[in-house]
Amino acid sequence: TIYNFSAGPGVLPAPVLRTAQEELIDWHGTGMSVMEMSHRGKDFISIAEDAQARLRALMRIPDSYKVLFLQGGATGQFVGVPANLSTASGVADYVITGQWGQKAYTEASKYLDKLNVAARTDPHTYVPPRDEWRLSATAAYVHITLNETVNGVVFDEVPDTGDVPLVADVSSIILSEPIDVTKFGVLYAGAQKNIGPAGLTVVIVREDLLARTRPRTPQVWDWYAMAKANSMLNTPP
């Protein structure tokens, strides 16, 4: 028996793999593979709608949040977050507890003039107590990584950031434990840890945070444009 403990693409259940294998040539009598059919057609739209409905049910996502199925991995959202939530001259707070939080901060620094490290650990071995964070008075959002897989640092509770939207990379824990979506403004995750094959990225964003996208943001990173197009502004994975 082979046990896969890879930190990258995770294990897919054998029944899922068998079903995908059986349907690869002909999905439900259409004569086409899912990979061949038009994303504008009713067959693929029904697949996308079902996937969203199942995710909403599993995570108890309120109607006041949009679910986006995007591309580019969680790494792509290191850009998507500042591009959609803050102006170039705005302030954003980052709590850095490991490698992925650092990467998110470094990428955001290319797009925002004012980034505040509200808390950082060195070495990355723990989460700084909330009362030690130095949050900005006018931050557009606070970014955290709920579970740093490389460093082994995990938040044991969701921090309270008041009226400032809390944004979290949840790639490594999404669907592996309950998450109270209502405590966050935005959640984002690559699918390959716990949801499915690499290539799909999930963004769960509170509706009142949409339409803040900076004007020069490419459409593929524009949450508002993607929400209006039901995540099908371009061909989905």
C-alpha positions as CSV (number, residue, x, y, z in Angstrom):
1,T,0.0,0.0,0.0
2,I,1.2,3.5,-0.9
3,Y,0.3,6.4,1.4
4,N,0.6,9.8,-0.1
5,F,1.5,12.5,2.5
6,S,2.6,15.0,-0.1
7,A,2.3,18.7,1.0
8,G,1.5,19.5,-2.6
9,P,-1.4,17.9,-4.6
10,G,-3.3,15.7,-2.1
11,V,-5.0,12.4,-2.4
12,L,-8.1,12.2,-4.5
13,P,-10.6,9.5,-3.4
14,A,-10.4,6.3,-5.5
15,P,-14.2,6.5,-6.4
16,V,-13.7,10.0,-7.7
17,L,-10.8,9.0,-9.9
18,R,-12.7,6.0,-11.2
19,T,-15.7,8.1,-12.0
20,A,-13.5,10.7,-13.8
21,Q,-11.9,7.9,-15.7
22,E,-15.3,6.4,-16.8
23,E,-16.7,9.8,-17.8
24,L,-13.5,11.1,-19.5
25,I,-14.6,10.1,-23.0
26,D,-18.4,10.6,-22.6
27,W,-19.9,12.8,-19.9
28,H,-23.5,11.7,-19.2
29,G,-24.2,10.8,-22.8
30,T,-23.1,14.0,-24.4
31,G,-20.4,12.3,-26.4
32,M,-17.8,14.7,-25.1
33,S,-15.4,14.9,-22.2
34,V,-15.8,17.7,-19.6
35,M,-12.5,18.9,-20.9
36,E,-13.9,19.3,-24.4
37,M,-17.3,20.9,-23.9
38,S,-18.1,24.6,-24.1
39,H,-18.2,26.5,-20.8
40,R,-21.1,28.4,-22.3
41,G,-23.1,25.2,-22.8
42,K,-25.8,24.0,-20.4
43,D,-23.9,20.8,-19.5
44,F,-20.8,22.6,-18.2
45,I,-22.9,25.3,-16.6
46,S,-24.8,22.7,-14.7
47,I,-21.5,21.2,-13.5
48,A,-20.3,24.6,-12.3
49,E,-23.6,25.4,-10.5
50,D,-23.6,22.0,-8.8
51,A,-20.0,22.5,-7.6
52,Q,-20.8,25.9,-6.2
53,A,-24.0,24.6,-4.5
54,R,-22.1,21.7,-2.9
55,L,-19.3,24.0,-1.6
56,R,-21.9,26.5,-0.2
57,A,-23.6,23.6,1.6
58,L,-20.4,22.1,3.0
59,M,-19.0,25.4,4.2
60,R,-22.4,27.0,5.1
61,I,-21.6,30.0,3.0
62,P,-24.2,32.8,3.4
63,D,-26.0,34.3,0.3
64,S,-24.2,37.6,1.1
65,Y,-20.9,36.0,-0.1
66,K,-19.9,35.3,-3.7
67,V,-18.1,32.1,-4.6
68,L,-15.6,32.5,-7.5
69,F,-13.9,29.6,-9.3
70,L,-10.7,31.2,-10.7
71,Q,-7.2,30.2,-11.9
72,G,-3.6,31.1,-10.9
73,G,-3.6,29.3,-7.6
74,A,-3.5,31.0,-4.2
75,T,-0.3,32.6,-5.4
76,G,-2.3,34.6,-8.0
77,Q,-4.5,35.9,-5.2
78,F,-1.4,37.4,-3.5
79,V,-2.0,40.0,-6.3
80,G,-5.8,39.7,-6.4
81,V,-6.3,40.7,-2.8
82,P,-4.6,44.1,-2.9
83,A,-5.9,44.8,-6.5
84,N,-9.5,44.3,-5.4
85,L,-9.5,45.7,-1.9
86,S,-7.1,48.7,-1.8
87,T,-6.0,51.7,-3.8
88,A,-2.3,52.0,-4.6
89,S,-1.9,54.7,-1.9
90,G,-4.0,52.8,0.6
91,V,-2.8,50.9,3.7
92,A,-3.0,47.1,4.3
93,D,-2.0,45.1,7.3
94,Y,-0.2,41.8,7.1
95,V,0.4,39.3,9.9
96,I,3.4,37.1,8.9
97,T,3.7,33.8,10.6
98,G,5.4,31.7,7.9
99,Q,6.6,31.4,4.4
100,W,3.3,31.8,2.6
101,G,2.4,34.9,4.6
102,Q,5.8,36.4,3.7
103,K,5.2,35.6,0.0
104,A,1.8,37.3,0.1
105,Y,3.3,40.4,1.7
106,T,6.2,40.5,-0.8
107,E,3.8,40.3,-3.7
108,A,1.4,42.9,-2.3
109,S,4.3,45.3,-1.8
110,K,4.7,45.5,-5.6
111,Y,1.2,47.0,-5.8
112,L,0.7,49.0,-2.6
113,D,2.8,51.9,-1.5
114,K,1.9,51.4,2.2
115,L,2.1,48.0,3.7
116,N,2.1,47.5,7.4
117,V,3.5,44.4,9.1
118,A,1.1,44.3,12.0
119,A,3.0,41.3,13.5
120,R,5.8,39.0,12.4
121,T,7.6,36.1,14.0
122,D,11.2,35.2,13.5
123,P,11.7,32.3,13.6
124,H,8.1,31.3,12.5
125,T,7.2,29.1,15.4
126,Y,4.0,30.6,16.8
127,V,1.2,33.1,16.2
128,P,1.7,36.4,18.0
129,P,-1.0,37.2,20.6
130,R,-3.7,39.4,19.2
131,D,-3.0,42.2,21.7
132,E,0.5,42.5,20.4
133,W,-0.6,43.3,16.8
134,R,0.0,46.9,15.6
135,L,-2.9,47.4,13.3
136,S,-3.3,50.5,11.1
137,A,-6.2,52.9,11.8
138,T,-7.2,53.1,8.2
139,A,-6.3,49.6,6.8
140,A,-8.3,48.3,3.9
141,Y,-7.9,44.8,5.1
142,V,-5.9,42.5,7.4
143,H,-4.2,39.5,5.8
144,I,-3.4,36.2,7.6
145,T,-2.5,32.6,6.6
146,L,-4.5,30.4,8.8
147,N,-2.2,27.4,8.5
148,E,1.5,27.7,7.5
149,T,2.2,24.3,6.2
150,V,5.9,24.8,5.7
151,N,6.5,26.2,9.2
152,G,3.8,24.3,11.0
153,V,2.1,27.3,12.5
154,V,-1.6,27.4,12.8
155,F,-4.1,29.9,14.2
156,D,-6.1,28.2,17.0
157,E,-8.8,30.8,16.7
158,V,-10.0,33.5,14.2
159,P,-8.7,36.9,15.3
160,D,-11.0,39.8,15.7
161,T,-10.2,42.7,13.5
162,G,-13.3,44.8,14.1
163,D,-14.7,46.6,11.1
164,V,-11.6,45.9,9.0
165,P,-12.1,43.0,6.6
166,L,-10.1,39.9,7.6
167,V,-8.6,38.1,4.6
168,A,-7.2,34.6,4.9
169,D,-5.3,32.1,2.8
170,V,-7.0,28.8,3.7
171,S,-5.4,26.6,1.1
172,S,-4.2,23.9,3.5
173,I,-7.3,23.6,5.7
174,I,-10.3,24.4,3.5
175,L,-12.9,21.5,3.8
176,S,-10.7,19.7,6.3
177,E,-12.2,21.5,9.3
178,P,-15.1,23.9,9.9
179,I,-14.5,27.5,9.0
180,D,-16.9,30.3,10.1
181,V,-17.1,32.2,6.8
182,T,-18.9,35.1,8.5
183,K,-15.8,36.1,10.4
184,F,-14.0,36.9,7.2
185,G,-14.2,39.4,4.4
186,V,-12.4,37.1,2.0
187,L,-11.2,33.5,2.0
188,Y,-9.1,32.1,-0.8
189,A,-7.5,28.7,-1.5
190,G,-5.9,26.6,-4.1
191,A,-7.9,23.4,-4.7
192,Q,-5.1,20.9,-4.7
193,K,-4.8,20.3,-1.0
194,N,-8.4,19.3,-0.1
195,I,-10.8,20.0,-2.9
196,G,-9.6,18.5,-6.3
197,P,-6.8,18.7,-8.8
198,A,-4.5,21.6,-9.2
199,G,-5.7,24.4,-11.5
200,L,-8.8,25.6,-9.7
201,T,-8.7,28.4,-7.2
202,V,-11.6,29.3,-4.9
203,V,-12.3,32.8,-3.7
204,I,-15.1,33.5,-1.2
205,V,-15.8,37.2,-1.0
206,R,-18.4,39.2,0.9
207,E,-20.5,41.1,-1.6
208,D,-20.1,44.5,0.0
209,L,-16.3,44.2,-0.8
210,L,-16.9,43.8,-4.5
211,A,-16.6,46.8,-7.0
212,R,-13.5,48.2,-5.1
213,T,-11.2,46.8,-7.8
214,R,-8.5,49.2,-9.0
215,P,-9.2,50.4,-12.6
216,R,-6.0,48.9,-14.2
217,T,-6.5,45.4,-12.7
218,P,-6.6,42.7,-15.4
219,Q,-10.0,41.1,-15.8
220,V,-8.8,37.7,-14.8
221,W,-7.9,39.1,-11.3
222,D,-11.1,41.3,-11.1
223,W,-13.4,39.7,-8.6
224,Y,-16.3,42.0,-9.5
225,A,-16.0,41.2,-13.2
226,M,-15.7,37.5,-12.5
227,A,-18.7,37.6,-10.1
228,K,-20.9,39.2,-12.8
229,A,-19.7,36.5,-15.3
230,N,-20.3,33.6,-12.8
231,S,-16.6,32.9,-12.9
232,M,-16.8,32.3,-16.7
233,L,-15.4,35.6,-18.0
234,N,-12.8,33.3,-19.7
235,T,-12.6,29.5,-20.1
236,P,-12.5,27.9,-16.6
237,P,-10.2,25.0,-15.7
